[in-house]
Amino acid sequence: MSKQGLEVLGQDGVGGCCPALLTTPLDENQAIELAKVFKALGDPVRLRLLSMIASRAGGEICVCDLTPAFELSQPTISHHLKLLKQAGLIDSERRGTWVYYRLLPQTTDRLATILTRPAGQPPAETGPAGGPS
């Protein structure tokens, strides 16, 4: 199969589905969609859940293995998982009594693409508080 006709999307924000935040301003719809994902990631419990799901050997984990890792009730864990799912970060599948969760890498890859500084672009200089000088 020839690779001549294949195009890699999301590279440098040119012709891709996901322009880099540092190269192209987001339009209103992009900002609304990204805000949902970042809001879902803005909670320590959800970040831990996502990390546990993403790092699991085999690519998926049973909710029965997630709940004991937290000092939270099962309904609270389910609520956090629901928010991660609504943000498009994870997906789930019911198998009998248990629900298994897996990462949706296309969403995390999209975030990585959006937040990545284009190759060759120097880092911004920072002042004493970490902001621009």
Secondary structure as UniProt FT lines:
FT   TURN            4..5
FT   TURN            9..10
FT   TURN            12..13
FT   TURN            21..23
FT   HELIX           28..41
FT   HELIX           44..54
FT   TURN            57..58
FT   STRAND          60..62
FT   HELIX           63..66
FT   HELIX           67..69
FT   HELIX           74..86
FT   TURN            87..88
FT   STRAND          90..95
FT   TURN            96..97
FT   STRAND          98..103
FT   HELIX           105..115
FT   TURN            119..120
FT   TURN            128..129
//
